[in-house]
Amino acid sequence: MQRSDDPRPIYMNRPATDDVELIICSLPSGERYVIVYSDDDRQAALAQLGVWAADHELGFTWMDAARCAVEIRKRAGEKVSRRV
């Protein structure tokens, strides 16, 4: 279990149904971001991460976006850098 003062988001992965993937990113602040996408909308899901990160009224940071993007790309079988 992650400590409550840990700044990293918590990812709750649910099993995919058919071609749909679900990622829930729960931030230490209590905010939750849900990403539901299929292979066809993977690029739109990645773009949405940038929209959330650019919105200063949200607690979703560029680091959160990068971590979610890595998870999305890993699920697609893409090779990802381990920098994040």
Sequence and secondary structure as in RCSB ss.txt:
>XXXX:A:sequence
MQRSDDPRPIYMNRPATDDVELIICSLPSGERYVIVYSDDDRQAALAQLGVWAADHELGFTWMDAARCAVEIRKR
AGEKVSRRV
>XXXX:A:secstr
   TT  S EEEE   BTTEEEEEEE TTS EEEEEEEGGGHHHHHHHHHHHHH TTSS  HHHHHHHHHHHHHH
TT    TT 
